[in-house]
Amino acid sequence: MAHADAPGFSQDQQRHLGALVLGQRGGLRKVEPTLAHPDRRWQLLCLRLAAITCHARADAPAGWRLKRGPNAAELRFDTAGAVDLRTLHLLREEVLAWQRGSALGLSVCEPETAAA
C-alpha cells in the first residue's frame, strides 16, 4: 500500500494507509511511528475494532458504544447478547495489545458488567 501507484493520494497519505493496513491485526510494535500521532492512533484503533467485528462474520453488532477519552477508550455493550464469545475473546486480546507500551488505553466493559 505504501508503495502502490495510487493516483490522487500523496506519498504521505499512501504511507499512512500502508501503516493502517499493516497495523490492522497483530502486535502494535510494528506501527509505533503511527501511534505517535493522536489522530492516527484513533484511526488505527477503530480499524482494528472493525476487523474484530468482521471476524465474527455476522451482522454488524448493535448496541456497541465506544467512549473516547484523551488517552483512553472504553468499549461498552448495551446488552449481554451484543457480543459473542469468540468476539469477546478477540476484544480481550486487543485490550492486551494496547496495554503493551501504547500511548492509548483500551478497556472493554464486558456484557455482564455493562448490564449493571
N, CA, C and O of each residue as an XYZ file, in Angstrom:
464
protein
N       0.816     -1.197      0.000
C       0.000      0.000      0.000
C       0.858      1.260      0.000
O       0.575      2.206     -0.734
N       1.900      1.273      0.817
C       2.723      2.470      0.918
C       3.461      2.764     -0.382
O       3.808      3.915     -0.644
N       3.707      1.744     -1.200
C       4.474      1.913     -2.424
C       3.627      1.711     -3.681
O       4.173      1.648     -4.783
N       2.340      1.612     -3.538
C       1.459      1.397     -4.689
C       1.302      2.694     -5.480
O       1.487      3.791     -4.953
N       0.964      2.541     -6.734
C       0.665      3.699     -7.566
C      -0.811      4.014     -7.350
O      -1.682      3.350     -7.912
N      -1.084      5.012     -6.549
C      -2.464      5.358     -6.195
C      -2.731      6.806     -6.577
O      -2.484      7.709     -5.777
N      -3.226      7.041     -7.777
C      -3.496      8.409     -8.210
C      -4.444      9.118     -7.239
O      -5.419      8.537     -6.763
N      -4.138     10.371     -6.962
C      -4.979     11.155     -6.068
C      -4.518     11.146     -4.627
O      -5.031     11.915     -3.813
N      -3.554     10.288     -4.289
C      -3.028     10.214     -2.932
C      -1.589     10.707     -2.926
O      -0.789     10.337     -3.785
N      -1.271     11.541     -1.953
C       0.105     11.985     -1.795
C       0.942     10.827     -1.234
O       0.396      9.831     -0.759
N       2.255     10.969     -1.293
C       3.116      9.921     -0.743
C       2.892      9.761      0.753
O       2.918      8.642      1.267
N       2.673     10.868      1.458
C       2.402     10.782      2.901
C       1.098     10.031      3.169
O       1.028      9.214      4.087
N       0.075     10.304      2.374
C      -1.198      9.604      2.541
C      -1.042      8.107      2.245
O      -1.633      7.273      2.931
N      -0.254      7.775      1.236
C      -0.026      6.368      0.925
C       0.735      5.671      2.050
O       0.426      4.528      2.388
N       1.722      6.344      2.631
C       2.449      5.749      3.766
C       1.502      5.543      4.941
O       1.565      4.523      5.627
N       0.630      6.512      5.167
C      -0.334      6.398      6.270
C      -1.282      5.224      6.045
O      -1.537      4.448      6.965
N      -1.802      5.090      4.832
C      -2.677      3.955      4.524
C      -1.934      2.636      4.690
O      -2.491      1.663      5.199
N      -0.675      2.603      4.259
C       0.133      1.397      4.420
C       0.305      1.026      5.883
O       0.230     -0.148      6.244
N       0.538      2.030      6.729
C       0.690      1.774      8.164
C      -0.619      1.270      8.772
O      -0.598      0.389      9.632
N      -1.750      1.812      8.340
C      -3.039      1.337      8.850
C      -3.279     -0.115      8.457
O      -3.712     -0.923      9.279
N      -2.999     -0.442      7.212
C      -3.185     -1.818      6.759
C      -2.245     -2.760      7.516
O      -2.649     -3.845      7.932
N      -1.003     -2.342      7.689
C      -0.032     -3.153      8.430
C      -0.485     -3.381      9.874
O      -0.285     -4.462     10.427
N      -1.093     -2.365     10.479
C      -1.473     -2.451     11.882
C      -2.865     -2.963     12.153
O      -3.303     -2.958     13.303
N      -3.579     -3.408     11.130
C      -4.969     -3.816     11.340
C      -5.105     -5.024     12.260
O      -6.138     -5.176     12.911
N      -4.100     -5.879     12.332
C      -4.129     -7.054     13.201
C      -2.745     -7.269     13.766
O      -1.768     -6.722     13.256
N      -2.656     -8.059     14.810
C      -1.368     -8.413     15.390
C      -0.859     -7.361     16.362
O      -1.615     -6.514     16.839
N       0.428     -7.429     16.646
C       1.041     -6.516     17.599
C       1.125     -5.096     17.069
O       1.052     -4.855     15.864
N       1.278     -4.176     17.985
C       1.325     -2.760     17.612
C       2.745     -2.227     17.470
O       2.937     -1.104     17.002
N       3.732     -3.005     17.864
C       5.115     -2.535     17.810
C       5.510     -2.129     16.388
O       6.270     -1.179     16.198
N       4.993     -2.850     15.397
C       5.368     -2.592     14.007
C       4.852     -1.251     13.477
O       5.302     -0.786     12.430
N       3.915     -0.631     14.191
C       3.364      0.657     13.750
C       3.572      1.750     14.805
O       2.775      2.683     14.899
N       4.626      1.636     15.586
C       4.884      2.631     16.632
C       4.952      4.065     16.102
O       4.427      4.962     16.762
N       5.575      4.330     14.939
C       5.572      5.711     14.446
C       4.152      6.253     14.211
O       3.894      7.436     14.433
N       3.254      5.403     13.771
C       1.860      5.816     13.566
C       1.194      6.144     14.893
O       0.390      7.072     14.972
N       1.522      5.386     15.941
C       0.917      5.607     17.253
C       1.356      6.918     17.887
O       0.732      7.374     18.845
N       2.415      7.533     17.371
C       2.885      8.808     17.904
C       1.946      9.951     17.524
O       1.982     11.007     18.156
N       1.110      9.761     16.507
C       0.156     10.784     16.060
C      -1.215     10.475     16.661
O      -1.792      9.434     16.347
N      -1.754     11.351     17.519
C      -3.033     11.052     18.179
C      -4.176     10.703     17.223
O      -4.895      9.734     17.466
N      -4.360     11.460     16.153
C      -5.466     11.151     15.236
C      -5.278      9.803     14.567
O      -6.238      9.049     14.409
N      -4.071      9.498     14.179
C      -3.799      8.225     13.515
C      -3.935      7.052     14.481
O      -4.322      5.952     14.086
N      -3.614      7.294     15.738
C      -3.781      6.271     16.779
C      -5.251      5.878     16.879
O      -5.578      4.694     16.956
N      -6.140      6.880     16.879
C      -7.581      6.613     16.962
C      -8.081      5.920     15.694
O      -8.929      5.031     15.761
N      -7.558      6.327     14.550
C      -7.946      5.673     13.302
C      -7.568      4.189     13.336
O      -8.345      3.329     12.924
N      -6.372      3.911     13.830
C      -5.914      2.527     13.904
C      -6.772      1.717     14.875
O      -7.123      0.573     14.586
N      -7.106      2.297     16.009
C      -7.970      1.596     16.968
C      -9.306      1.256     16.314
O      -9.774      0.123     16.423
N      -9.918      2.212     15.644
C     -11.219      1.971     15.007
C     -11.120      0.897     13.926
O     -12.008      0.053     13.807
N     -10.043      0.925     13.140
C      -9.865     -0.094     12.109
C      -9.695     -1.475     12.730
O     -10.259     -2.452     12.238
N      -8.924     -1.560     13.804
C      -8.703     -2.846     14.466
C      -9.999     -3.383     15.076
O     -10.258     -4.585     15.013
N     -10.812     -2.505     15.664
C     -12.102     -2.937     16.211
C     -13.038     -3.385     15.090
O     -13.793     -4.343     15.252
N     -12.986     -2.694     13.961
C     -13.807     -3.100     12.815
C     -13.375     -4.468     12.302
O     -14.218     -5.290     11.944
N     -12.067     -4.718     12.265
C     -11.566     -6.024     11.814
C     -12.031     -7.135     12.755
O     -12.343     -8.240     12.311
N     -12.075     -6.842     14.038
C     -12.544     -7.835     15.012
C     -14.023     -8.132     14.797
O     -14.432     -9.292     14.840
N     -14.821     -7.108     14.568
C     -16.256     -7.349     14.362
C     -16.502     -8.099     13.059
O     -17.431     -8.903     12.982
N     -15.694     -7.856     12.039
C     -15.843     -8.579     10.771
C     -15.406    -10.030     10.905
O     -15.870    -10.892     10.158
N     -14.525    -10.299     11.843
C     -14.040    -11.662     12.052
C     -15.181    -12.609     12.408
O     -15.146    -13.788     12.058
N     -16.182    -12.098     13.095
C     -17.312    -12.932     13.522
C     -18.183    -13.355     12.346
O     -18.947    -14.315     12.454
N     -18.075    -12.649     11.224
C     -18.849    -12.937     10.013
C     -20.346    -13.008     10.291
O     -21.056    -13.872      9.777
N     -20.792    -12.094     11.103
C     -22.210    -11.997     11.426
C     -22.661    -10.583     11.062
O     -21.878     -9.785     10.548
N     -23.904    -10.291     11.330
C     -24.392     -8.944     11.099
C     -23.617     -7.964     11.966
O     -23.043     -8.338     12.989
N     -23.607     -6.726     11.550
C     -22.923     -5.694     12.326
C     -23.510     -5.667     13.740
O     -24.727     -5.717     13.915
N     -22.643     -5.588     14.733
C     -23.135     -5.624     16.112
C     -23.948     -4.378     16.449
O     -23.573     -3.256     16.107
N     -25.039     -4.599     17.112
C     -25.862     -3.484     17.580
C     -25.590     -3.280     19.065
O     -25.312     -4.243     19.780
N     -25.664     -2.075     19.522
C     -25.520     -1.810     20.942
C     -24.092     -1.690     21.427
O     -23.844     -1.797     22.628
N     -23.144     -1.471     20.528
C     -21.762     -1.235     20.933
C     -21.559      0.259     21.058
O     -22.011      1.023     20.205
N     -20.879      0.684     22.115
C     -20.594      2.105     22.335
C     -19.114      2.256     22.654
O     -18.593      1.594     23.551
N     -18.444      3.125     21.919
C     -17.037      3.417     22.169
C     -16.959      4.816     22.755
O     -17.283      5.804     22.096
N     -16.528      4.879     23.994
C     -16.396      6.164     24.683
C     -14.935      6.580     24.606
O     -14.038      5.846     25.021
N     -14.720      7.761     24.074
C     -13.357      8.246     23.849
C     -12.966      9.270     24.901
O     -13.684     10.240     25.142
N     -11.816      9.039     25.523
C     -11.231      9.991     26.453
C      -9.966     10.550     25.837
O      -9.659     10.227     24.690
N      -9.218     11.377     26.554
C      -7.997     11.965     25.980
C      -6.975     10.919     25.533
O      -6.420     11.028     24.439
N      -6.723      9.922     26.356
C      -5.741      8.888     26.027
C      -6.262      7.493     26.309
O      -5.486      6.561     26.520
N      -7.566      7.355     26.311
C      -8.153      6.054     26.612
C      -9.503      5.918     25.913
O     -10.169      6.902     25.594
N      -9.873      4.676     25.690
C     -11.170      4.373     25.100
C     -11.803      3.244     25.897
O     -11.121      2.348     26.394
N     -13.115      3.311     26.006
C     -13.853      2.267     26.708
C     -14.951      1.763     25.790
O     -15.758      2.542     25.284
N     -14.976      0.458     25.579
C     -15.986     -0.171     24.753
C     -17.026     -0.799     25.664
O     -16.694     -1.589     26.548
N     -18.288     -0.443     25.443
C     -19.391     -0.970     26.251
C     -20.420     -1.626     25.341
O     -20.509     -1.319     24.152
N     -21.185     -2.526     25.921
C     -22.248     -3.221     25.205
C     -23.561     -2.949     25.909
O     -23.634     -2.997     27.137
N     -24.610     -2.659     25.129
C     -25.917     -2.377     25.715
C     -26.546     -3.604     26.362
O     -27.209     -3.500     27.394
N     -26.334     -4.765     25.752
C     -26.940     -5.991     26.276
C     -25.915     -7.118     26.268
O     -24.903     -7.048     25.572
N     -26.185     -8.138     27.038
C     -25.281     -9.283     27.116
C     -25.204    -10.018     25.781
O     -24.172    -10.615     25.475
N     -26.253     -9.990     24.989
C     -26.260    -10.681     23.705
C     -25.616     -9.889     22.579
O     -25.617    -10.335     21.432
N     -25.067     -8.721     22.890
C     -24.498     -7.861     21.852
C     -23.158     -8.349     21.339
O     -22.666     -7.842     20.331
N     -22.559     -9.319     22.004
C     -21.247     -9.812     21.582
C     -21.166    -11.315     21.834
O     -21.570    -11.799     22.892
N     -20.633    -12.055     20.843
C     -20.486    -13.497     21.030
C     -19.156    -13.785     21.720
O     -18.297    -12.908     21.807
N     -18.987    -14.996     22.204
C     -17.798    -15.353     22.987
C     -16.504    -15.255     22.186
O     -15.476    -14.852     22.729
N     -16.539    -15.612     20.924
C     -15.335    -15.538     20.095
C     -14.888    -14.079     19.932
O     -13.700    -13.773     20.034
N     -15.836    -13.198     19.682
C     -15.518    -11.778     19.540
C     -15.048    -11.207     20.866
O     -14.131    -10.387     20.893
N     -15.656    -11.625     21.958
C     -15.235    -11.163     23.272
C     -13.791    -11.572     23.556
O     -13.025    -10.800     24.133
N     -13.422    -12.785     23.150
C     -12.031    -13.232     23.304
C     -11.085    -12.338     22.506
O     -10.040    -11.933     23.017
N     -11.438    -12.029     21.267
C     -10.598    -11.161     20.441
C     -10.500     -9.756     21.026
O      -9.452     -9.117     20.938
N     -11.580     -9.277     21.617
C     -11.549     -7.954     22.249
C     -10.639     -7.946     23.470
O      -9.941     -6.963     23.720
N     -10.645     -9.034     24.226
C      -9.737     -9.134     25.376
C      -8.278     -9.110     24.916
O      -7.434     -8.471     25.543
N      -7.990     -9.808     23.823
C      -6.638     -9.782     23.263
C      -6.270     -8.386     22.785
O      -5.118     -7.968     22.904
N      -7.241     -7.667     22.247
C      -6.995     -6.300     21.779
C      -6.649     -5.375     22.937
O      -5.771     -4.520     22.814
N      -7.331     -5.544     24.053
C      -7.008     -4.757     25.247
C      -5.557     -4.991     25.645
O      -4.835     -4.045     25.959
N      -5.135     -6.235     25.634
C      -3.749     -6.564     25.983
C      -2.760     -5.946     24.989
O      -1.701     -5.462     25.386
N      -3.100     -5.963     23.721
C      -2.205     -5.386     22.711
C      -2.000     -3.896     22.956
O      -0.886     -3.395     22.805
N      -3.054     -3.185     23.330
C      -2.940     -1.746     23.572
C      -2.257     -1.453     24.898
O      -1.713     -0.364     25.077
N      -2.271     -2.403     25.836
C      -1.603     -2.193     27.125
C      -0.091     -2.317     27.019
O       0.630     -1.797     27.871
N       0.396     -2.987     26.001
C       1.838     -3.227     25.842
C       2.549     -1.985     25.317
O       2.943     -1.945     24.151
N       2.714     -0.989     26.149
C       3.517      0.178     25.800
C       2.871      1.178     24.877
O       3.566      2.033     24.329
N       1.594      1.110     24.687
C       0.917      2.055     23.805
C       0.579      3.343     24.545
O       0.467      3.366     25.771
N       0.420      4.397     23.780
C       0.042      5.684     24.357
C      -1.471      5.809     24.502
O      -1.975      6.869     24.872
N      -2.191      4.737     24.215
C      -3.648      4.753     24.290
C      -4.113      3.537     25.072
O      -3.690      2.416     24.792
N      -4.967      3.749     26.033
C      -5.511      2.639     26.803
C      -6.867      2.231     26.263
O      -7.659      3.081     25.854
N      -7.137      0.944     26.260
C      -8.426      0.426     25.824
C      -8.958     -0.469     26.920
O      -8.235     -1.303     27.464
N     -10.215     -0.292     27.238
C     -10.866     -1.191     28.187
C     -12.190     -1.639     27.583
O     -12.832     -0.913     26.824
N     -12.575     -2.849     27.943
C     -13.834     -3.414     27.475
C     -14.673     -3.719     28.689
O     -14.286     -4.510     29.550
N     -15.817     -3.088     28.748
C     -16.758     -3.359     29.831
C     -17.615     -4.532     29.355
O     -18.530     -4.367     28.548
N     -17.301     -5.706     29.866
C     -17.937     -6.920     29.375
C     -19.428     -6.916     29.667
O     -19.875     -6.251     30.602
N     -20.212     -7.660     28.867
C     -21.660     -7.594     28.943
C     -22.254     -7.754     30.335
O     -23.221     -7.068     30.665
N     -21.705     -8.639     31.161
C     -22.268     -8.830     32.496
C     -22.153     -7.536     33.302
O     -23.066     -7.178     34.046
N     -21.020     -6.835     33.149
C     -20.799     -5.594     33.857
C     -21.592     -4.459     33.253
O     -22.079     -3.589     33.974
N     -21.728     -4.455     31.930
C     -22.420     -3.364     31.239
C     -23.889     -3.342     31.597
O     -24.498     -2.273     31.598
N     -24.481     -4.490     31.902
C     -25.903     -4.548     32.198
C     -26.204     -3.977     33.591
O     -27.340     -3.595     33.871
N     -25.201     -3.921     34.450
C     -25.418     -3.466     35.807
C     -25.506     -1.966     35.895
O     -25.689     -1.421     36.983
